[in-house]
Amino acid sequence: MTKPCYLDDPNLGELEKSYLNRCIDSTFVSTFGPFVPEFEAAFARFLGAPGAVSVQSGTAGLHLALHELGLGPGDEVLVPALTFVASANPVSYTGARPVFVDVDAATWNMEPDDAELRISERTRAMVIVHLYGRICEMERLEEIARRHNLCIIEDATEALGSRYKGRPAGTLGDLGVFSFNGNKLITTGGGGMVVGRDPQRLSHIRFLANQARREGAGYFHPEIGFNYRMTNLEASLGLAQMQRLHEFIETKRRIHGIYAEAFRDVGELQLQAPCEGADDVVWLNAVTIDTAHTGTGIPEIMETLKQRGIPTRRLFMPLVCFPPYFEGRREEAYPRAVRLYNEGLCLPSSTLNTAGGIRRAAEGLKGLLVKRRPRPALVSARTAGAASAMTGGSR
Ligand SMILES: Cc1ncc(COP(=O)(O)O)c(C=O)c1O
């Protein structure tokens, strides 16, 4: 029987059901309840962090982190051009301005030299993103941040379990943020976590997330707060998922190993690369495809694979392509982010997959290359697409 393939579907089972039931039976379904502190404690323990504050989403966590670090109107914050839009939107929520940085061609993460070039006298912070679980080049970014007196906010939403020189993702910057959206390594349906080195900062973030209200102080709100708390229902899922985290990490490592082996000698397929010193848990495996060897563009490749039961997804569209962030910036200023978007494809990576399912996905993609035509000299992607349409394509 054909092995099914899952892109990024969540892995939920009996433990999650039993904790959810306990939560419902107790009637503590809202933002107070014993699963919330238990989940936070388990999460902080896993990272070796002094504490962790659960929130409603990764986006809310990033907003709180930026707010806590005092960012606001007139400030500029460096953000990689290739990421999910939620890495940049919280910067805008504070009134600060995201300034986009091109990414490295191999690691696909914020390129340190380009970051430095885009620093102005208004730059106060950088949101670094460990895209798809691959850790950023931390030493170079930290050195730039030190020299220019910038805060580092880690968007570690996709990088739970990854490490840089032994240090866990999320604990590398001033504040780190995780997401538990349905497609992440662990999920609470929707949720997030903020971690950091400074317990006072974390305690203030907890206060802000709860409408700036101190327990036992009645309805007195000395600051403008937010309703960003996680519910006990969500935390019950989170605790169950934490108890299965090592199993998920092992599975993610096996999945990545299968792709790495399958594509080892295939020059036309380049997996996102680790930086030196990284021990990554690759959350989503993604490749760039030399489409001159497939005869079709990425959309056609996706459609062919879909018909064979292999779900895929394009990489994130560079954020400078979106009206709120265009501001007269030219896509040409971000050539690597644009190239990666045009040539990149995310592959089945859910921990629900069997080794057989992943092998089938890898072979399915490689099979499209086997049918390649001789590489024509300097043919643009558009011309290659039109030619394949005329000849019935390469499928
Ligand atoms: C890179 C990145 N940043 C931020 C987020 C926002 O997280 P959430 O969906 O939990 O708000 C996500 C995930 O969705 C993400 O992938």
The ligand as a Gaussian input file, in Angstrom:
#p B3LYP/6-31G(d) Opt

LIG

0 1
 C        8.829000      32.434000      11.335000
 C        7.538000      32.616000      12.073000
 N        7.379000      33.716000      12.831000
 C        6.252000      33.922000      13.540000
 C        5.213000      33.002000      13.519000
 C        3.955000      33.341000      14.268000
 O        3.531000      32.360000      15.135000
 P        1.965000      32.188000      15.437000
 O        1.327000      31.593000      14.221000
 O        1.919000      31.279000      16.619000
 O        1.427000      33.540000      15.743000
 C        5.357000      31.819000      12.758000
 C        4.347000      30.755000      12.725000
 O        3.262000      30.730000      12.404000
 C        6.532000      31.642000      11.998000
 O        6.683000      30.566000      11.238000

